[in-house]
């Protein structure tokens, strides 16, 4: 697994590589626009050139993008849904321009309309995005969620349904978040539990659709449905769950990305990456 973390794009998209290099990232996750605003400042040729040059200099790959948390493709609210679809198209366009292969998306929340109605809205939205981005190499990855509130995607069945029913669903992949699946009730802490979880994923979705992993411990206990990330080995998953995952040869080469709390000097990313690397068995 190529280990890395989500890093800030403050000061320019290319600056994320500086931060990634500083903490020892092999892979990287970023936002491709401000996460806190709907507004989008157009990418310039200089932005793109700086980004690609810095990536080549650092050798950090792959880069995985994460959509703005403002998006909700599952909402029954037409205005928010339309805005979400349009912004997702823009974010995928930016990924394509920057040669970023993956854009991670939380499927969305049904906000009381029910899971079936919510999933239908998500599939419809994904279909519009795919229709607007014909021929793109950049791919949307649906992320497993913890099931907090009315969030969709906390069961593998939800994601399997979207892969099967979204127009051009063959273009979609999956990002598995360890905190989220654990909080949703999928065991990772024991060899038996881990094997059962990965078998369920493979049976319902197919491990070949898994393109990225978020490596987060969980502040909430097993099945809590709480999306609260903890440092590696300091939550309810514990070190053994990460050891099992990091040494699973089926996941070799995938980006494994931290989304754990951090301070300005990023020492937590360095420490978490060191812990993860210590769990990897040498060849």
C-alpha positions as a printed NumPy array, in Angstrom:
array([[  0.   ,   0.   ,   0.   ],
       [  1.253,   3.505,  -0.826],
       [  0.834,   5.46 ,   2.402],
       [  0.021,   9.155,   2.658],
       [ -2.338,  11.723,   4.111],
       [ -4.795,  14.46 ,   3.253],
       [ -2.863,  17.723,   3.057],
       [ -3.903,  21.357,   2.729],
       [ -3.856,  23.215,  -0.594],
       [ -3.401,  26.546,   1.222],
       [ -1.191,  28.817,  -0.88 ],
       [ -1.894,  26.863,  -4.058],
       [ -2.703,  23.328,  -5.106],
       [  0.985,  22.49 ,  -5.633],
       [  1.791,  23.352,  -1.999],
       [  0.11 ,  20.103,  -0.907],
       [  3.138,  18.244,  -2.316],
       [  5.473,  20.297,  -0.092],
       [  3.453,  19.271,   2.949],
       [  3.226,  15.676,   1.778],
       [  6.974,  15.503,   1.23 ],
       [  7.61 ,  17.033,   4.658],
       [  5.668,  14.298,   6.48 ],
       [  6.862,  11.396,   4.308],
       [  3.892,  10.728,   2.009],
       [  4.127,   8.259,  -0.858],
       [  0.522,   9.081,  -1.874],
       [ -1.575,  12.195,  -1.237],
       [ -5.166,  13.366,  -0.857],
       [ -6.327,  16.956,  -1.46 ],
       [ -9.364,  19.091,  -2.123],
       [ -9.276,  20.529,  -5.658],
       [-11.106,  23.681,  -4.553],
       [-12.022,  25.336,  -1.273],
       [-13.92 ,  22.838,   0.855],
       [-15.837,  25.56 ,   2.698],
       [-17.326,  27.448,  -0.233],
       [-19.397,  26.789,  -3.329],
       [-17.365,  29.422,  -5.173],
       [-14.81 ,  28.101,  -7.642],
       [-11.846,  30.106,  -8.883],
       [-10.989,  28.806, -12.372],
       [ -7.797,  26.785, -12.739],
       [ -5.138,  28.603, -14.745],
       [ -2.519,  27.063, -17.013],
       [  0.052,  28.156, -14.406],
       [ -1.839,  26.346, -11.61 ],
       [ -1.863,  23.136, -13.647],
       [  1.796,  23.413, -14.664],
       [  2.954,  24.082, -11.07 ],
       [  0.916,  21.137,  -9.778],
       [  2.253,  18.672, -12.35 ],
       [  5.843,  19.877, -11.975],
       [  5.76 ,  19.585,  -8.177],
       [  4.254,  16.108,  -8.395],
       [  7.025,  15.007, -10.73 ],
       [  9.692,  16.522,  -8.456],
       [  8.375,  14.799,  -5.323],
       [  7.375,  11.495,  -6.958],
       [  4.243,  11.412,  -4.802],
       [  1.536,   9.317,  -6.451],
       [ -1.256,   8.691,  -6.829],
       [ -3.01 ,  11.885,  -5.84 ],
       [ -6.588,  11.317,  -4.717],
       [ -9.017,  14.23 ,  -4.561],
       [-11.916,  14.538,  -2.114],
       [-15.077,  16.427,  -2.964],
       [-16.331,  19.365,  -0.945],
       [-18.412,  18.289,   2.056],
       [-21.117,  20.75 ,   0.957],
       [-22.276,  18.338,  -1.758],
       [-25.333,  16.151,  -1.201],
       [-26.542,  14.092,  -4.16 ],
       [-29.076,  12.301,  -1.948],
       [-31.078,  15.361,  -0.949],
       [-34.742,  15.82 ,  -1.89 ],
       [-34.075,  19.593,  -2.063],
       [-33.928,  20.421,  -5.767],
       [-31.78 ,  23.552,  -5.411],
       [-29.122,  21.828,  -3.284],
       [-29.203,  18.737,  -5.502],
       [-28.655,  20.79 ,  -8.679],
       [-25.859,  22.768,  -7.052],
       [-24.25 ,  19.534,  -5.883],
       [-24.371,  17.966,  -9.346],
       [-22.954,  21.084, -11.008],
       [-20.138,  21.39 ,  -8.462],
       [-19.291,  17.694,  -8.762],
       [-18.921,  18.157, -12.524],
       [-16.542,  21.08 , -11.92 ],
       [-14.496,  19.081,  -9.419],
       [-14.207,  16.137, -11.817],
       [-13.175,  18.542, -14.596],
       [-10.401,  19.845, -12.324],
       [ -9.236,  16.298, -11.593],
       [ -9.086,  15.576, -15.315],
       [ -7.064,  18.744, -15.975],
       [ -4.623,  17.921, -13.149],
       [ -4.291,  14.215, -14.081],
       [ -5.771,  13.194, -10.734],
       [ -7.229,   9.695, -11.247],
       [ -9.746,   9.576,  -8.38 ],
       [-12.331,  11.891,  -6.793],
       [-13.78 ,  10.561,  -3.527],
       [-17.453,  11.326,  -2.88 ],
       [-19.66 ,  10.671,   0.138],
       [-22.79 ,   9.24 ,  -1.523],
       [-25.049,  11.699,   0.308],
       [-27.848,  11.935,   2.874],
       [-31.538,  11.297,   2.242],
       [-32.549,  13.927,   4.853],
       [-35.73 ,  12.07 ,   5.769],
       [-36.91 ,  11.019,   2.314],
       [-35.816,   7.426,   3.007],
       [-32.891,   5.323,   1.822],
       [-34.548,   4.095,  -1.366],
       [-35.48 ,   7.617,  -2.508],
       [-32.053,   8.906,  -1.511],
       [-30.19 ,   6.24 ,  -3.467],
       [-32.313,   6.953,  -6.534],
       [-31.357,  10.653,  -6.288],
       [-27.666,   9.785,  -5.964],
       [-27.828,   7.49 ,  -9.002],
       [-29.609,  10.181, -11.008],
       [-26.989,  12.759, -10.036],
       [-24.095,  10.464, -10.908],
       [-25.711,   9.844, -14.279],
       [-25.791,  13.588, -15.001],
       [-22.145,  13.954, -13.98 ],
       [-21.11 ,  11.049, -16.201],
       [-23.078,  12.432, -19.148],
       [-21.258,  15.767, -18.773],
       [-17.801,  14.168, -18.559],
       [-17.786,  11.638, -21.395],
       [-14.38 ,  10.126, -22.042],
       [-12.809,  11.308, -18.801],
       [-10.103,   9.186, -17.184],
       [-10.791,  10.728, -13.752],
       [-13.102,   8.458, -11.798],
       [-15.527,   9.062,  -8.919],
       [-14.973,   6.807,  -5.901],
       [-17.982,   6.317,  -3.631],
       [-16.852,   6.309,  -0.004],
       [-18.117,   3.954,   2.673],
       [-19.782,   5.962,   5.45 ],
       [-20.404,   5.461,   9.159],
       [-24.186,   5.798,   8.799],
       [-24.407,   8.897,  10.969],
       [-27.753,  10.682,  10.72 ],
       [-29.408,   9.965,   7.363],
       [-26.148,   9.268,   5.506],
       [-26.243,   6.676,   2.749],
       [-23.406,   4.268,   1.967],
       [-22.93 ,   2.658,   5.385],
       [-23.894,  -0.748,   4.013],
       [-21.961,  -2.397,   1.201],
       [-25.37 ,  -3.126,  -0.337],
       [-25.96 ,   0.618,  -0.862],
       [-22.722,   0.99 ,  -2.794],
       [-23.304,  -2.181,  -4.804],
       [-26.747,  -0.865,  -5.78 ],
       [-25.282,   2.441,  -6.955],
       [-22.596,   0.703,  -9.016],
       [-25.316,  -1.372, -10.677],
       [-27.939,   1.347, -11.166],
       [-26.145,   4.654, -11.756],
       [-25.865,   5.43 , -15.478],
       [-22.345,   4.419, -16.608],
       [-21.853,   2.819, -13.202],
       [-18.881,   0.906, -14.586],
       [-16.951,   4.202, -14.326],
       [-17.33 ,   4.252, -10.517],
       [-14.967,   2.848,  -7.93 ],
       [-14.971,   2.602,  -4.13 ],
       [-12.959,   4.196,  -1.319],
       [-13.079,   2.22 ,   1.93 ],
       [-12.737,   4.218,   5.164],
       [-11.651,   2.078,   8.119],
       [-13.275,   4.296,  10.767],
       [-16.525,   4.433,   8.812],
       [-16.907,   0.714,   8.117],
       [-16.01 ,  -0.146,  11.719],
       [-18.518,   2.388,  13.086],
       [-21.092,   1.   ,  10.636],
       [-20.682,  -2.482,  12.113],
       [-18.049,  -4.22 ,   9.973],
       [-15.398,  -5.912,  12.112],
       [-11.698,  -5.251,  11.441],
       [ -9.994,  -6.084,  14.757],
       [ -9.6  ,  -9.855,  14.46 ],
       [ -8.372, -12.069,  11.597],
       [-11.806, -13.73 ,  11.437],
       [-13.712, -10.443,  11.512],
       [-11.42 ,  -8.789,   8.981],
       [-11.719, -11.765,   6.629],
       [-15.509, -11.724,   6.94 ],
       [-15.662,  -7.978,   6.165],
       [-13.415,  -8.229,   3.1  ],
       [-15.313, -11.298,   1.869],
       [-18.61 ,  -9.424,   2.186],
       [-17.101,  -6.491,   0.261],
       [-15.761,  -8.776,  -2.451],
       [-19.022, -10.704,  -2.786],
       [-21.222,  -7.607,  -3.005],
       [-18.957,  -5.11 ,  -4.779],
       [-15.764,  -6.833,  -5.923],
       [-12.301,  -6.019,  -4.599],
       [-11.299,  -4.933,  -8.102],
       [-13.547,  -1.869,  -7.61 ],
       [-11.61 ,  -0.803,  -4.485],
       [ -9.262,   2.005,  -5.569],
       [ -8.352,   3.831,  -2.322],
       [ -8.41 ,   3.333,   1.45 ],
       [ -8.808,   5.936,   4.203],
       [ -6.775,   4.856,   7.215],
       [ -8.484,   6.284,  10.299],
       [ -8.952,   4.802,  13.75 ],
       [-12.36 ,   5.3  ,  15.358],
       [-13.209,   7.361,  18.438],
       [-16.629,   5.701,  18.441],
       [-17.047,   2.049,  19.446],
       [-17.919,  -0.777,  17.046],
       [-21.303,  -0.204,  15.401],
       [-21.679,   3.275,  16.948],
       [-22.55 ,   4.887,  13.584],
       [-20.356,   7.841,  14.641],
       [-17.967,   9.429,  12.138],
       [-15.16 ,  10.483,  14.484],
       [-11.569,   9.82 ,  13.43 ],
       [ -8.782,   8.923,  15.87 ],
       [ -5.024,   8.526,  15.492],
       [ -3.796,   5.088,  14.428],
       [ -3.88 ,   2.66 ,  17.351],
       [ -5.508,   5.214,  19.663],
       [ -9.133,   4.373,  18.867],
       [-11.438,   1.38 ,  19.089],
       [-10.002,  -0.387,  16.023],
       [ -6.505,  -0.609,  17.483],
       [ -3.233,  -1.606,  15.847],
       [ -4.202,  -5.172,  14.942],
       [ -6.92 ,  -4.089,  12.524],
       [ -4.453,  -1.904,  10.628],
       [ -1.809,  -4.651,  10.659],
       [ -4.283,  -7.019,   8.994],
       [ -5.207,  -4.487,   6.337],
       [ -1.662,  -3.293,   5.579],
       [ -0.424,  -6.852,   5.072],
       [ -3.3  ,  -7.985,   2.851],
       [ -1.623,  -8.643,  -0.512],
       [ -4.936,  -8.031,  -2.309],
       [ -4.584,  -4.346,  -1.406],
       [ -0.98 ,  -3.957,  -2.572],
       [ -0.361,  -0.724,  -4.444],
       [ -3.541,   1.034,  -3.324],
       [ -3.229,   4.508,  -1.8  ],
       [ -3.758,   4.325,   1.977],
       [ -4.527,   7.83 ,   3.216],
       [ -4.739,   9.357,   6.687],
       [ -7.564,  11.749,   7.547],
       [ -6.623,  12.079,  11.211],
       [ -6.568,  15.288,  13.294],
       [ -3.448,  17.418,  12.88 ],
       [ -1.847,  20.645,  14.045],
       [  0.012,  23.263,  12.011],
       [  3.406,  21.532,  12.19 ],
       [  1.88 ,  18.252,  10.89 ],
       [  3.788,  16.138,  13.432],
       [  0.727,  13.913,  13.843],
       [  0.916,  12.866,  10.177],
       [  4.596,  11.932,  10.592],
       [  3.787,   9.923,  13.724],
       [  0.769,   8.136,  12.221],
       [  2.683,   7.241,   9.054],
       [  5.54 ,   5.874,  11.177],
       [  3.081,   3.719,  13.133],
       [  1.499,   2.41 ,   9.924],
       [  4.881,   1.585,   8.4  ],
       [  5.923,  -0.229,  11.564],
       [  2.966,  -2.583,  11.081],
       [  4.004,  -3.582,   7.541],
       [  5.77 ,  -6.918,   7.397],
       [  8.932,  -6.808,   5.295],
       [  9.017,  -8.889,   2.13 ]])
